[in-house]
């Protein structure tokens, strides 16, 4: 199982990543086991030069290489989504080529992608990226929002992905529901797979205490935050909010 992380999604510049790496370094003596996950968003639309509805969160794909950086205890992930799974393999290959040498893997914000997609991608490059499978609102809906049905569906992904991220908000910052999260995490953990578990949705410095009951049961839990770390209406990353969130999470 790969190291758990405290994630921030929606980086647009290397300056933002380096600034947060400095925050992590200053706190490392308190919590050396939690890596910083730097998440950069990309989609099938941005890959062909179209403007995403969240332009303050999705960089131009040709800029991704300049955002990721090498840093101790950091995992750099592209958070990828598409409405056309038929073209997903080509998209992953293209993003891999664009991302440069500091890419560590992908988070797939897709509802139950075919496992063959990941096998074909790995064969294309002969490496073992970190793959996080997001279980978002659509994926939950296809399983009737039932934790047991979700865990049954995940059997196909055991040994194929490294982590499962429960995120019913889909990056929209909706309030975090501790008990709902616990039911999904417990149903997955009970299967005994070698899978990292993660949670996202409505997290920031003020809501992070809602995770305390979950961490008692799932001490290796990864977390990720996006919407509540941004300025309104510009929707750019607020580094001070990101710092407070990371500090409270640590």
Backbone as JSON, one array per atom type, in Angstrom:
{
  "sequence": "XXXXXXXXXXXXXXXXXXXXXXXXXXXXXXXXXXXXXXXXXXXXXXXXXXXXXXXXXXXXXXXXXXXXXXXXXXXXXXXXXXXXXXXXXXXXXXXXXXXXXXXXXXXXXXXXXXXXXXXXXXXXXXXXXXXXXXXXXXXXXXXXXXXXXXXXXXXXXXXXXXXXXXXXXXXXXXXXXXXXXXXXXXXXXXXXXXXXXXXXXXXXXXXXXXXXXXXXXXXXXXXXXXXXXXXXXXXXXXXXXXXXXXXXXX",
  "N": [[0.85, -1.19, 0.0], [0.54, 2.2, -0.83], [1.95, 5.32, 0.44], [-0.21, 7.29, 2.55], [-1.89, 10.46, 1.91], [-2.2, 14.07, 2.17], [-4.22, 15.94, 0.29], [-4.36, 18.5, -2.23], [-6.28, 19.82, -4.71], [-6.34, 21.26, -7.93], [-4.21, 22.88, -8.59], [-2.51, 25.45, -10.36], [-0.1, 26.61, -11.01], [3.5, 26.26, -10.77], [4.55, 27.81, -8.74], [2.52, 27.81, -6.78], [2.56, 25.11, -6.01], [5.21, 24.8, -5.05], [5.14, 26.59, -2.94], [3.28, 25.35, -1.21], [4.7, 23.02, -0.76], [6.71, 24.01, 0.82], [5.23, 24.62, 3.1], [4.49, 22.03, 3.87], [7.05, 20.98, 4.42], [7.77, 22.48, 6.65], [6.1, 21.4, 8.55], [6.74, 18.77, 8.73], [7.99, 17.36, 10.8], [5.96, 16.94, 12.56], [4.14, 15.26, 11.34], [5.27, 13.01, 9.62], [4.42, 10.95, 7.95], [2.4, 11.58, 6.18], [2.02, 12.39, 2.89], [2.21, 15.18, 0.58], [-0.26, 15.64, -1.74], [-0.26, 16.82, -4.9], [-2.61, 17.93, -6.98], [-3.55, 18.15, -10.33], [-5.88, 19.26, -12.61], [-7.39, 17.82, -15.51], [-9.0, 17.23, -18.65], [-10.88, 15.52, -21.24], [-11.81, 17.56, -22.79], [-10.11, 19.81, -22.27], [-7.83, 18.76, -23.31], [-8.09, 19.03, -26.03], [-7.98, 21.7, -26.34], [-10.24, 23.13, -25.59], [-12.2, 25.36, -23.55], [-12.69, 24.75, -20.18], [-15.5, 24.56, -17.9], [-14.6, 25.35, -15.5], [-12.36, 27.38, -15.54], [-10.47, 28.47, -13.84], [-9.38, 26.37, -12.52], [-8.53, 24.39, -14.22], [-5.66, 24.01, -15.93], [-4.01, 24.98, -19.03], [-3.21, 22.2, -21.03], [-0.64, 22.0, -21.99], [0.77, 23.35, -20.11], [1.04, 21.77, -17.9], [3.39, 20.34, -17.41], [5.06, 22.29, -16.39], [4.04, 22.74, -13.92], [4.15, 20.55, -12.12], [6.58, 19.37, -9.78], [9.69, 18.09, -8.51], [9.85, 16.8, -5.31], [10.5, 15.93, -1.93], [8.51, 13.44, -0.42], [6.12, 13.91, -1.88], [3.32, 13.48, -4.01], [2.46, 13.57, -7.32], [-0.36, 14.0, -9.14], [-2.43, 13.7, -12.0], [-5.72, 14.65, -12.29], [-8.14, 13.23, -13.96], [-10.87, 13.51, -16.22], [-13.58, 12.44, -18.32], [-16.18, 12.35, -20.78], [-16.22, 10.51, -22.68], [-15.37, 7.48, -22.79], [-14.29, 5.84, -24.71], [-12.21, 7.18, -25.89], [-10.38, 7.35, -23.87], [-7.94, 5.98, -23.35], [-6.15, 6.99, -25.27], [-6.16, 9.63, -24.37], [-4.97, 9.4, -21.8], [-2.42, 8.52, -22.52], [-1.54, 10.73, -24.0], [-1.58, 12.75, -22.03], [0.3, 11.73, -20.24], [2.6, 12.03, -21.79], [2.69, 14.8, -21.99], [3.0, 15.64, -19.35], [5.54, 15.42, -18.25], [8.61, 14.55, -16.4], [7.98, 14.39, -13.69], [5.52, 13.37, -13.1], [3.44, 11.22, -11.22], [1.2, 9.66, -11.39], [-2.35, 8.99, -11.89], [-5.56, 10.29, -10.98], [-8.65, 8.94, -11.53], [-11.48, 10.39, -12.46], [-13.97, 9.11, -13.14], [-16.88, 7.18, -13.82], [-16.7, 4.03, -12.96], [-14.6, 2.99, -14.86], [-13.35, 0.87, -17.51], [-11.29, -1.79, -16.54], [-9.41, -2.68, -18.31], [-8.5, -0.44, -19.59], [-6.55, 0.64, -17.86], [-4.7, -1.41, -17.79], [-3.85, -1.42, -20.47], [-2.76, 1.13, -20.63], [-0.6, 0.97, -18.81], [0.98, -0.94, -20.09], [1.69, 0.49, -22.33], [3.66, 2.21, -21.47], [5.23, 0.82, -19.72], [5.45, 1.1, -16.91], [4.65, 1.61, -13.38], [2.28, 3.44, -12.39], [0.78, 5.49, -9.78], [-2.53, 4.9, -9.21], [-5.57, 6.33, -8.6], [-8.88, 5.72, -7.93], [-11.71, 7.52, -8.26], [-14.7, 7.48, -6.46], [-17.41, 8.87, -7.19], [-20.4, 10.94, -7.26], [-21.91, 10.04, -9.48], [-20.92, 7.43, -9.9], [-21.64, 6.27, -7.45], [-24.41, 6.54, -7.67], [-25.0, 4.76, -9.74], [-24.73, 2.45, -8.38], [-26.82, 2.49, -6.68], [-26.38, 4.07, -4.46], [-25.53, 2.48, -2.41], [-23.49, 1.2, 0.02], [-22.64, -1.51, 0.15], [-23.13, -2.49, -2.43], [-21.38, -0.86, -3.84], [-18.9, -1.73, -2.81], [-18.95, -4.36, -3.71], [-18.83, -3.94, -6.47], [-16.3, -2.9, -6.67], [-14.65, -5.08, -6.58], [-13.66, -5.82, -9.03], [-11.62, -4.04, -9.38], [-9.68, -4.41, -7.49], [-6.29, -4.84, -6.98], [-5.81, -3.6, -9.35], [-6.14, -0.83, -9.2], [-4.62, 1.59, -7.0], [-5.64, 3.16, -4.94], [-8.79, 4.11, -3.49], [-11.03, 6.71, -3.7], [-13.5, 8.22, -1.93], [-15.89, 10.43, -2.9], [-18.5, 12.17, -2.86], [-19.18, 14.78, -3.5], [-17.94, 15.65, -5.8], [-16.04, 17.67, -6.27], [-17.41, 20.01, -5.72], [-17.64, 21.09, -3.25], [-19.62, 20.46, -1.36], [-21.23, 19.93, 1.86], [-19.43, 17.91, 4.2], [-20.17, 14.58, 5.05], [-19.91, 12.7, 7.73], [-20.86, 10.2, 8.74], [-22.01, 8.94, 6.52], [-19.74, 8.69, 4.92], [-18.27, 6.94, 6.54], [-19.74, 4.55, 6.34], [-19.33, 3.77, 3.67], [-16.52, 3.55, 3.58], [-16.1, 1.55, 5.49], [-17.44, -0.63, 4.37], [-15.81, -1.15, 2.18], [-13.26, -1.55, 3.35], [-13.7, -3.86, 4.82], [-13.45, -5.87, 3.0], [-10.84, -6.54, 2.76], [-8.89, -5.92, 0.86], [-5.79, -4.86, -0.66], [-5.83, -1.89, -0.69], [-5.49, 1.6, -0.74], [-7.36, 3.98, 1.14], [-9.41, 6.82, 0.68], [-10.8, 10.13, 1.23], [-12.9, 12.78, 0.17], [-14.49, 15.98, -0.32], [-16.05, 18.81, 0.53], [-14.1, 19.69, 2.36], [-12.04, 21.66, 4.47], [-10.09, 23.93, 6.5], [-11.9, 24.44, 8.54], [-13.71, 22.33, 8.54], [-12.27, 20.04, 8.92], [-12.12, 18.72, 11.33], [-14.22, 16.97, 11.31], [-13.28, 14.64, 10.38], [-12.02, 13.27, 12.39], [-13.33, 11.09, 13.86], [-13.28, 9.17, 11.82], [-10.58, 8.75, 11.34], [-9.78, 7.4, 13.56], [-10.75, 4.86, 13.1], [-9.79, 4.33, 10.56], [-6.77, 4.71, 10.17], [-4.91, 5.14, 8.14], [-5.98, 6.87, 6.3], [-6.33, 8.81, 3.35], [-6.78, 12.23, 2.32], [-8.5, 14.82, 0.48], [-8.85, 18.09, -0.86], [-10.65, 20.73, -2.48], [-12.75, 22.7, -3.67], [-13.38, 24.39, -1.45], [-11.08, 25.68, -0.89], [-10.7, 27.85, -2.44], [-10.82, 31.16, -3.91], [-13.64, 33.31, -4.2], [-15.29, 35.42, -6.56], [-13.4, 34.57, -8.35], [-12.26, 32.05, -8.35], [-9.7, 31.11, -8.01], [-6.85, 29.47, -6.5], [-6.61, 29.84, -3.04], [-3.95, 30.45, -1.23], [-3.5, 30.86, 1.49], [-5.77, 29.75, 2.71], [-5.34, 27.15, 1.84], [-2.96, 26.6, 3.22], [-3.84, 26.73, 5.91], [-5.71, 24.64, 5.93], [-4.01, 22.42, 5.32], [-2.33, 22.52, 7.54], [-4.12, 22.11, 9.7], [-5.03, 19.58, 8.99], [-2.67, 18.08, 9.19]],
  "CA": [[0.0, 0.0, 0.0], [1.36, 3.4, -0.96], [1.76, 6.23, 1.57], [-1.38, 8.17, 2.53], [-1.55, 11.84, 1.6], [-3.1, 15.2, 2.32], [-4.24, 16.42, -1.07], [-4.95, 19.75, -2.7], [-6.55, 19.68, -6.14], [-6.62, 22.5, -8.64], [-3.02, 23.71, -8.77], [-2.39, 26.04, -11.7], [1.27, 27.07, -11.25], [4.53, 25.67, -9.92], [4.68, 28.65, -7.54], [1.58, 27.33, -5.77], [3.03, 23.81, -5.53], [6.42, 25.01, -4.25], [4.72, 27.26, -1.7], [2.7, 24.34, -0.33], [5.78, 22.11, -0.37], [7.36, 24.66, 1.95], [4.36, 24.41, 4.27], [4.65, 20.64, 4.27], [8.38, 20.79, 5.01], [7.79, 23.08, 7.99], [5.27, 20.59, 9.44], [7.09, 17.36, 8.53], [8.35, 16.71, 12.06], [4.73, 16.59, 13.27], [3.42, 14.19, 10.66], [6.12, 12.65, 8.47], [3.89, 9.87, 7.11], [1.42, 12.08, 5.21], [2.59, 13.1, 1.76], [1.4, 16.2, -0.07], [-0.7, 15.28, -3.08], [-0.54, 17.97, -5.75], [-3.54, 17.49, -8.01], [-3.76, 19.03, -11.48], [-7.07, 18.8, -13.32], [-7.37, 17.76, -16.97], [-10.16, 16.52, -19.19], [-10.85, 15.32, -22.69], [-12.05, 18.87, -23.42], [-8.91, 20.65, -22.22], [-6.8, 18.15, -24.15], [-8.23, 19.52, -27.4], [-7.91, 23.15, -26.32], [-11.5, 23.77, -25.23], [-12.24, 25.95, -22.22], [-13.51, 24.05, -19.21], [-16.39, 25.46, -17.15], [-13.83, 25.82, -14.33], [-11.07, 27.79, -16.1], [-9.53, 28.78, -12.77], [-8.88, 25.12, -11.93], [-7.97, 23.53, -15.28], [-4.65, 24.71, -16.73], [-3.77, 24.47, -20.38], [-2.51, 20.93, -20.86], [0.78, 22.17, -22.27], [1.4, 23.96, -18.93], [1.11, 20.82, -16.78], [4.79, 20.0, -17.15], [5.69, 23.36, -15.61], [3.41, 22.8, -12.59], [4.7, 19.48, -11.27], [7.96, 19.53, -9.38], [10.24, 17.01, -7.68], [9.95, 17.21, -3.91], [10.42, 14.81, -1.02], [7.2, 13.15, 0.15], [5.07, 14.52, -2.68], [2.81, 12.66, -5.1], [1.88, 14.44, -8.34], [-1.39, 13.27, -9.86], [-3.39, 14.35, -12.89], [-7.11, 14.23, -12.05], [-8.64, 13.2, -15.33], [-12.27, 13.13, -16.44], [-14.04, 12.44, -19.7], [-17.5, 11.79, -21.07], [-16.04, 9.58, -23.79], [-14.38, 6.49, -22.35], [-13.67, 5.23, -25.87], [-10.96, 7.88, -26.17], [-9.65, 7.58, -22.63], [-6.57, 5.49, -23.43], [-5.38, 8.0, -25.99], [-6.02, 10.8, -23.51], [-3.97, 9.11, -20.76], [-1.11, 8.49, -23.17], [-1.18, 12.11, -24.33], [-1.3, 13.47, -20.79], [1.57, 11.21, -19.76], [3.67, 12.65, -22.59], [2.72, 16.23, -21.71], [3.19, 15.95, -17.93], [6.94, 15.5, -17.89], [9.2, 13.47, -15.59], [7.58, 14.38, -12.28], [4.19, 12.76, -12.95], [3.45, 9.97, -10.48], [0.03, 8.84, -11.68], [-3.62, 9.61, -12.23], [-6.84, 10.02, -10.34], [-9.66, 8.8, -12.57], [-12.79, 10.89, -12.06], [-14.85, 8.46, -14.11], [-17.74, 6.18, -13.18], [-16.42, 2.62, -13.24], [-13.91, 2.77, -16.13], [-12.93, -0.5, -17.76], [-9.95, -2.07, -16.02], [-8.53, -2.87, -19.45], [-7.91, 0.86, -19.87], [-5.35, 0.8, -17.06], [-3.72, -2.41, -18.25], [-3.29, -0.96, -21.75], [-1.93, 2.31, -20.36], [0.65, 0.52, -18.21], [1.78, -1.61, -21.12], [2.18, 1.48, -23.28], [4.84, 2.89, -20.95], [6.04, -0.08, -18.93], [5.71, 1.61, -15.56], [3.58, 1.39, -12.42], [1.84, 4.71, -11.82], [-0.22, 5.42, -8.72], [-3.86, 5.11, -9.78], [-6.63, 6.56, -7.63], [-10.21, 5.66, -8.54], [-12.71, 8.31, -7.54], [-16.09, 7.02, -6.4], [-18.18, 10.1, -7.07], [-21.86, 10.87, -7.19], [-22.46, 9.2, -10.55], [-20.55, 6.03, -9.62], [-22.5, 5.83, -6.35], [-25.77, 6.43, -8.16], [-25.14, 3.52, -10.51], [-24.79, 1.36, -7.39], [-27.96, 2.8, -5.79], [-25.85, 4.7, -3.26], [-25.48, 1.41, -1.42], [-22.08, 0.87, 0.29], [-22.35, -2.9, -0.15], [-23.05, -2.63, -3.88], [-20.14, -0.22, -4.26], [-17.77, -2.61, -2.49], [-19.02, -5.51, -4.62], [-18.37, -3.49, -7.78], [-14.87, -2.65, -6.59], [-13.88, -6.32, -6.66], [-12.99, -5.84, -10.33], [-10.51, -3.09, -9.37], [-8.68, -4.82, -6.52], [-5.09, -5.24, -7.69], [-5.7, -2.8, -10.58], [-5.91, 0.54, -8.74], [-3.91, 1.66, -5.72], [-6.45, 3.85, -3.93], [-10.18, 4.44, -3.79], [-11.38, 7.97, -3.07], [-14.94, 8.46, -1.81], [-16.09, 11.87, -3.1], [-19.84, 12.41, -3.39], [-19.39, 16.18, -3.89], [-17.41, 15.87, -7.14], [-15.3, 18.93, -6.35], [-18.31, 21.15, -5.6], [-17.56, 21.65, -1.91], [-20.8, 20.21, -0.54], [-20.85, 19.59, 3.24], [-18.93, 16.57, 4.43], [-21.05, 13.74, 5.87], [-19.01, 11.74, 8.37], [-21.44, 8.87, 8.89], [-22.12, 8.35, 5.19], [-18.39, 8.29, 4.53], [-17.89, 5.78, 7.34], [-20.39, 3.34, 5.82], [-18.66, 3.35, 2.43], [-15.16, 3.12, 3.91], [-16.15, 0.28, 6.23], [-17.82, -1.71, 3.44], [-14.63, -1.46, 1.35], [-12.18, -2.06, 4.2], [-14.03, -5.21, 5.27], [-13.11, -6.84, 1.96], [-9.46, -6.95, 3.0], [-8.02, -5.69, -0.28], [-4.64, -3.97, -0.47], [-6.24, -0.63, -1.31], [-5.54, 2.81, 0.08], [-8.68, 4.59, 1.23], [-9.37, 8.28, 0.73], [-12.06, 10.85, 1.38], [-12.92, 14.16, -0.29], [-15.82, 16.56, -0.34], [-16.38, 19.8, 1.54], [-13.07, 19.78, 3.4], [-11.17, 22.83, 4.62], [-9.59, 24.0, 7.87], [-13.01, 24.46, 9.49], [-14.46, 21.06, 8.57], [-11.36, 18.91, 9.01], [-12.35, 17.96, 12.56], [-15.21, 15.94, 11.06], [-12.58, 13.41, 10.02], [-11.4, 12.63, 13.56], [-13.87, 9.74, 14.13], [-12.88, 8.25, 10.76], [-9.16, 8.44, 11.47], [-9.64, 6.39, 14.62], [-11.05, 3.56, 12.51], [-9.0, 4.18, 9.34], [-5.63, 5.61, 10.42], [-4.15, 5.41, 6.92], [-6.88, 7.55, 5.37], [-5.9, 9.98, 2.6], [-7.84, 13.22, 2.16], [-8.28, 15.75, -0.62], [-9.72, 19.27, -0.81], [-10.63, 21.5, -3.72], [-13.59, 23.89, -3.83], [-13.39, 25.3, -0.31], [-9.77, 26.34, -0.76], [-10.59, 28.79, -3.56], [-11.43, 32.47, -3.79], [-14.85, 33.58, -4.98], [-15.74, 34.55, -7.64], [-12.31, 34.3, -9.3], [-12.07, 30.6, -8.33], [-8.28, 30.75, -7.97], [-6.46, 28.84, -5.24], [-6.25, 30.73, -1.94], [-2.84, 29.75, -0.58], [-3.64, 30.92, 2.94], [-6.75, 28.71, 3.06], [-4.67, 25.87, 1.64], [-2.02, 26.42, 4.33], [-4.6, 26.43, 7.13], [-6.25, 23.28, 5.76], [-2.94, 21.45, 5.44], [-1.86, 22.54, 8.93], [-5.11, 21.44, 10.54], [-5.03, 18.15, 8.63], [-1.46, 17.51, 9.79]],
  "C": [[0.88, 1.25, 0.0], [1.01, 4.41, 0.13], [0.5, 7.07, 1.45], [-0.95, 9.62, 2.33], [-2.62, 12.81, 2.08], [-3.09, 15.91, 0.97], [-4.86, 17.79, -1.23], [-5.08, 19.62, -4.21], [-6.88, 21.03, -6.75], [-5.43, 23.43, -8.73], [-2.94, 24.18, -10.21], [-0.96, 26.47, -12.03], [2.23, 26.32, -10.35], [4.73, 26.49, -8.65], [3.77, 28.15, -6.43], [2.06, 26.01, -5.16], [4.25, 23.98, -4.63], [6.07, 25.66, -2.92], [4.14, 26.25, -0.72], [3.73, 23.31, 0.09], [6.56, 22.69, 0.8], [6.55, 24.52, 3.23], [4.52, 22.99, 4.78], [5.98, 20.42, 4.97], [8.42, 21.34, 6.43], [7.02, 22.26, 9.01], [5.71, 19.13, 9.49], [7.43, 16.65, 9.83], [7.11, 16.3, 12.85], [4.04, 15.39, 12.66], [4.19, 13.74, 9.43], [5.52, 11.62, 7.54], [2.9, 10.35, 6.06], [2.13, 12.87, 4.12], [1.67, 14.25, 1.35], [1.03, 15.71, -1.45], [-1.01, 16.57, -3.83], [-1.37, 17.49, -6.93], [-3.74, 18.55, -9.08], [-4.9, 18.44, -12.32], [-6.88, 18.85, -14.83], [-8.57, 16.96, -17.43], [-9.99, 16.32, -20.68], [-11.09, 16.64, -23.42], [-10.79, 19.73, -23.42], [-7.8, 20.07, -23.08], [-6.9, 18.62, -25.61], [-8.36, 21.04, -27.44], [-9.2, 23.87, -26.0], [-11.44, 24.31, -23.81], [-13.18, 25.17, -21.33], [-14.4, 25.04, -18.47], [-15.75, 25.95, -15.87], [-12.46, 26.28, -14.81], [-10.03, 28.16, -15.05], [-8.93, 27.56, -12.11], [-8.19, 24.23, -12.96], [-6.94, 24.32, -16.07], [-4.67, 24.23, -18.17], [-2.9, 23.22, -20.25], [-1.01, 21.07, -21.12], [1.52, 22.83, -21.1], [1.6, 22.97, -17.79], [2.56, 20.49, -16.42], [5.47, 21.03, -16.27], [5.08, 23.5, -14.22], [4.0, 21.77, -11.66], [6.18, 19.72, -10.99], [8.4, 18.34, -8.55], [10.37, 17.54, -6.25], [9.78, 15.98, -3.04], [9.01, 14.67, -0.47], [6.06, 13.9, -0.56], [4.63, 13.52, -3.74], [2.05, 13.58, -6.05], [0.9, 13.64, -9.2], [-2.17, 14.18, -10.8], [-4.77, 13.78, -12.57], [-7.85, 14.37, -13.37], [-10.1, 12.81, -15.38], [-12.62, 13.25, -17.91], [-15.46, 11.91, -19.77], [-17.43, 10.74, -22.16], [-14.97, 8.56, -23.43], [-13.68, 5.83, -23.53], [-12.32, 5.89, -26.19], [-10.05, 8.03, -24.97], [-8.2, 7.11, -22.7], [-5.68, 6.5, -24.15], [-5.15, 9.25, -25.16], [-4.95, 10.57, -22.44], [-2.56, 9.1, -21.34], [-0.64, 9.91, -23.47], [-0.82, 12.9, -23.08], [0.03, 13.02, -20.18], [2.73, 11.89, -20.5], [3.81, 14.14, -22.28], [3.21, 16.56, -20.3], [4.64, 16.03, -17.5], [7.36, 14.46, -16.86], [8.71, 13.38, -14.16], [6.15, 13.86, -12.05], [4.32, 11.43, -12.22], [2.23, 9.09, -10.77], [-1.2, 9.67, -11.96], [-4.68, 9.33, -11.16], [-7.88, 10.01, -11.45], [-11.01, 9.23, -12.02], [-13.82, 10.43, -13.08], [-15.66, 7.4, -13.36], [-17.43, 4.8, -13.74], [-15.78, 2.41, -14.63], [-13.51, 1.31, -16.29], [-11.5, -0.7, -17.25], [-8.94, -2.28, -17.15], [-7.83, -1.57, -19.83], [-6.59, 1.02, -19.14], [-4.28, -0.2, -17.46], [-3.05, -1.95, -19.54], [-2.38, 0.24, -21.54], [-0.59, 1.89, -19.77], [1.56, -0.14, -19.25], [2.39, -0.61, -22.1], [3.49, 2.12, -22.8], [5.72, 2.01, -20.08], [6.38, 0.44, -17.56], [4.49, 1.37, -14.68], [3.19, 2.71, -11.77], [0.95, 4.47, -10.6], [-1.56, 5.79, -9.35], [-4.88, 5.2, -8.65], [-7.96, 6.54, -8.38], [-11.18, 6.45, -7.68], [-14.07, 7.63, -7.61], [-16.94, 8.26, -6.12], [-19.68, 9.85, -7.1], [-22.45, 9.94, -8.26], [-22.16, 7.73, -10.29], [-21.4, 5.47, -8.48], [-23.92, 5.61, -6.82], [-26.0, 5.16, -8.95], [-25.18, 2.29, -9.61], [-25.85, 1.65, -6.33], [-27.54, 3.41, -4.47], [-25.76, 3.73, -2.09], [-24.01, 1.02, -1.19], [-21.73, -0.58, -0.06], [-22.25, -3.13, -1.66], [-21.78, -1.99, -4.43], [-18.96, -1.13, -4.0], [-17.77, -3.85, -3.38], [-18.47, -5.13, -6.0], [-16.85, -3.28, -7.8], [-14.02, -3.91, -6.68], [-13.1, -6.39, -7.97], [-11.71, -4.99, -10.32], [-9.43, -3.44, -8.36], [-7.46, -5.37, -7.28], [-4.86, -4.46, -8.97], [-5.44, -1.33, -10.23], [-5.24, 0.49, -7.37], [-4.77, 2.22, -4.6], [-7.87, 4.02, -4.44], [-10.53, 5.7, -3.0], [-12.89, 8.15, -3.08], [-15.17, 9.96, -1.87], [-17.46, 12.14, -3.7], [-20.05, 13.84, -3.88], [-18.88, 16.47, -5.29], [-16.73, 17.21, -7.31], [-16.17, 20.17, -6.2], [-18.42, 21.68, -4.18], [-18.78, 21.44, -1.04], [-20.4, 19.71, 0.85], [-20.44, 18.13, 3.38], [-19.84, 15.82, 5.39], [-20.23, 12.6, 6.44], [-19.6, 10.33, 8.37], [-21.63, 8.19, 7.54], [-20.76, 7.86, 4.72], [-17.96, 7.02, 5.26], [-18.49, 4.49, 6.77], [-19.7, 2.84, 4.55], [-17.26, 2.84, 2.73], [-15.17, 1.75, 4.59], [-16.48, -0.88, 5.29], [-16.64, -2.12, 2.56], [-13.54, -2.11, 2.18], [-12.44, -3.51, 4.62], [-13.67, -6.27, 4.24], [-11.65, -7.28, 2.05], [-8.52, -6.76, 1.83], [-6.86, -4.78, 0.1], [-4.9, -2.67, -1.22], [-6.11, 0.5, -0.31], [-6.93, 3.41, 0.03], [-8.54, 6.1, 1.36], [-10.76, 8.88, 0.77], [-11.88, 12.27, 0.84], [-14.36, 14.66, -0.23], [-16.08, 17.51, 0.81], [-15.36, 19.97, 2.64], [-12.3, 21.1, 3.3], [-10.75, 22.87, 6.08], [-10.71, 23.93, 8.9], [-13.71, 23.11, 9.62], [-13.57, 19.85, 8.84], [-11.59, 18.08, 10.27], [-13.4, 16.87, 12.39], [-14.57, 14.61, 10.71], [-12.07, 12.64, 11.24], [-12.0, 11.26, 13.88], [-13.46, 8.72, 13.08], [-11.43, 7.83, 10.91], [-8.9, 7.43, 12.59], [-9.84, 4.99, 14.05], [-10.17, 3.28, 11.29], [-7.78, 5.1, 9.42], [-4.81, 5.94, 9.19], [-4.94, 6.17, 5.88], [-6.18, 8.73, 4.68], [-7.08, 10.94, 2.49], [-7.48, 14.17, 1.03], [-9.28, 16.9, -0.5], [-9.56, 20.05, -2.09], [-11.43, 22.78, -3.58], [-13.47, 24.88, -2.68], [-12.05, 25.96, -0.03], [-9.61, 27.45, -1.8], [-11.3, 30.1, -3.26], [-12.69, 32.54, -4.64], [-14.86, 35.07, -5.34], [-14.62, 34.12, -8.6], [-12.02, 32.81, -9.42], [-10.6, 30.2, -8.42], [-7.95, 30.2, -6.58], [-6.03, 29.9, -4.23], [-5.18, 30.02, -1.11], [-2.95, 29.8, 0.94], [-4.67, 29.9, 3.42], [-6.13, 27.33, 2.91], [-3.69, 25.59, 2.78], [-2.76, 26.03, 5.61], [-5.18, 25.01, 7.08], [-5.16, 22.24, 5.98], [-2.42, 21.38, 6.88], [-2.82, 21.84, 9.85], [-5.15, 19.94, 10.26], [-3.83, 17.45, 9.25], [-1.63, 17.33, 11.29]]
}
